[in-house]
Amino acid sequence: MQEQTDIFGRRKYSGAPMDGKKEGDTADFAKDPDGKITPKDSHMRLANPRDPEFMKKHLLYRRAFNYSRGLAANGQLDVGLVFICYQANLADGFIFVQNLLNGEPLEEYISPLAAAISSSCLAWKKAASWDKGCWAYKPV
C-alpha cells in the first residue's frame, strides 16, 4: 500500500495529497523541497510541481474518473480510469506534462488504451451567446 501512495503522491483511501487531509486539498511542495513527504518522482509532483512559473504556461484543468466493470473473462478485475483535461495549448499543456511523466514509476502499472484530442472554439468569449459565436459560423 505504501508503494502505491508513494507512486501517486496521494493517500489511497482519501485521495488527499500526502500533506493534506481531503482529496481537494492542494499540496504545498515548497514546504517539502526534498520530497520527504511527497516523493519527487510521484505522479502528482511530476505532473504538476505547483511552481508559479510552471502554472503560467503548462496549466491543465484535469479530472479523472475511476470505473469498474467487475471481473473480466480471465478472472482479473476490469477497472480503469478515464482522464479528461483542458488546456489553452496542447503542446504547452498535455504534451509537455506527458513528457515530464515519461519513465515515472507509475508506468509499470498502467496500459493506456485510447486517446482523443478535441478542440473548442474560443469565439464564445467575445460573443453574447453560443449561437452568436462558434455555432453561428456557416462555411461558404
C-alpha positions as CSV (number, residue, x, y, z in Angstrom):
1,M,0.0,0.0,0.0
2,Q,2.8,2.4,0.8
3,E,4.3,1.9,-2.7
4,Q,1.0,2.9,-4.3
5,T,0.8,6.0,-2.1
6,D,4.4,7.0,-3.0
7,I,3.9,6.4,-6.7
8,F,0.8,8.6,-6.8
9,G,1.7,11.1,-4.2
10,R,-1.8,10.8,-2.7
11,R,-3.3,8.8,0.1
12,K,-5.0,5.7,-1.2
13,Y,-8.3,5.8,0.7
14,S,-9.0,9.6,0.9
15,G,-7.2,10.7,-2.3
16,A,-5.7,13.5,-0.2
17,P,-2.2,14.8,-1.1
18,M,0.4,13.5,1.4
19,D,0.4,16.8,3.2
20,G,-3.4,17.2,3.2
21,K,-6.5,15.7,4.7
22,K,-9.0,15.7,1.8
23,E,-8.9,15.0,-1.9
24,G,-9.5,18.7,-2.8
25,D,-6.5,19.9,-0.7
26,T,-3.7,21.5,-2.6
27,A,-0.2,20.0,-2.0
28,D,2.4,22.5,-0.9
29,F,5.6,21.2,-2.4
30,A,7.5,24.4,-1.4
31,K,7.3,23.1,2.2
32,D,8.8,19.7,1.1
33,P,11.7,20.6,-1.2
34,D,13.5,17.3,-0.6
35,G,10.4,15.1,-1.3
36,K,10.3,13.6,2.2
37,I,6.5,13.9,2.4
38,T,5.6,13.6,-1.3
39,P,8.3,11.8,-3.3
40,K,9.9,13.9,-6.0
41,D,9.1,11.1,-8.6
42,S,5.5,10.8,-7.6
43,H,3.0,11.2,-10.4
44,M,1.3,14.1,-8.6
45,R,4.5,16.0,-8.2
46,L,5.9,15.3,-11.7
47,A,2.6,16.2,-13.4
48,N,2.1,19.5,-11.5
49,P,5.1,20.7,-9.5
50,R,2.9,23.7,-8.1
51,D,5.5,26.2,-9.3
52,P,4.1,29.6,-10.3
53,E,6.1,29.8,-13.5
54,F,5.1,26.3,-14.5
55,M,1.4,27.1,-13.8
56,K,1.5,30.1,-16.1
57,K,2.5,28.1,-19.1
58,H,1.5,24.5,-18.5
59,L,-1.7,24.7,-16.6
60,L,-4.2,21.8,-17.2
61,Y,-7.7,21.7,-15.8
62,R,-7.9,18.0,-15.2
63,R,-10.2,15.4,-13.8
64,A,-10.0,11.6,-13.5
65,F,-13.0,9.3,-13.2
66,N,-12.5,5.7,-11.9
67,Y,-14.6,2.9,-13.3
68,S,-15.1,-0.8,-12.5
69,R,-16.9,-3.3,-14.7
70,G,-16.4,-6.3,-12.4
71,L,-14.4,-9.3,-13.5
72,A,-13.1,-9.9,-17.0
73,A,-13.4,-13.3,-18.6
74,N,-9.9,-14.1,-17.4
75,G,-10.9,-13.5,-13.8
76,Q,-9.0,-10.3,-13.4
77,L,-10.6,-7.1,-12.3
78,D,-11.8,-4.9,-15.2
79,V,-11.1,-1.5,-13.8
80,G,-9.7,1.7,-15.1
81,L,-9.6,5.5,-15.2
82,V,-10.9,8.0,-17.7
83,F,-8.8,11.1,-17.7
84,I,-10.1,14.4,-19.1
85,C,-8.1,17.7,-19.3
86,Y,-8.5,21.1,-20.8
87,Q,-5.6,23.5,-21.6
88,A,-5.0,26.6,-23.7
89,N,-2.4,25.0,-25.8
90,L,-1.9,21.2,-26.5
91,A,1.9,21.4,-26.8
92,D,2.4,23.5,-23.7
93,G,-0.3,21.6,-21.8
94,F,-0.9,17.9,-22.1
95,I,2.1,17.0,-24.4
96,F,4.6,18.9,-22.2
97,V,3.2,17.3,-19.0
98,Q,3.2,13.8,-20.6
99,N,6.9,14.2,-21.5
100,L,7.6,15.0,-17.8
101,L,5.9,11.8,-16.9
102,N,8.0,9.6,-19.2
103,G,9.8,7.0,-17.2
104,E,7.8,7.6,-14.0
105,P,7.3,4.7,-11.6
106,L,3.5,4.6,-12.4
107,E,4.3,3.4,-15.9
108,E,4.8,-0.1,-14.6
109,Y,1.1,-0.4,-13.6
110,I,-0.8,1.4,-16.5
111,S,-1.8,0.5,-20.0
112,P,-3.2,3.4,-22.0
113,L,-5.9,2.0,-24.3
114,A,-7.2,5.0,-26.2
115,A,-6.7,8.7,-26.7
116,A,-8.7,11.5,-28.3
117,I,-8.0,15.2,-28.9
118,S,-10.7,17.7,-29.4
119,S,-10.6,21.5,-29.7
120,S,-13.2,24.1,-28.7
121,C,-14.0,27.3,-30.3
122,L,-12.9,30.3,-28.3
123,A,-15.2,32.8,-30.1
124,W,-17.8,32.5,-27.3
125,K,-15.6,34.7,-25.2
126,K,-16.4,37.6,-27.4
127,A,-20.0,36.7,-28.3
128,A,-23.0,37.2,-26.1
129,S,-24.1,33.6,-26.5
130,W,-23.0,30.4,-28.3
131,D,-25.4,30.9,-31.2
132,K,-23.6,34.2,-32.0
133,G,-20.2,32.7,-31.5
134,C,-18.9,29.3,-32.6
135,W,-22.2,27.8,-33.7
136,A,-23.0,30.8,-35.9
137,Y,-20.2,30.0,-38.3
138,K,-21.5,28.9,-41.7
139,P,-19.0,27.6,-44.2
140,V,-19.2,29.0,-47.7
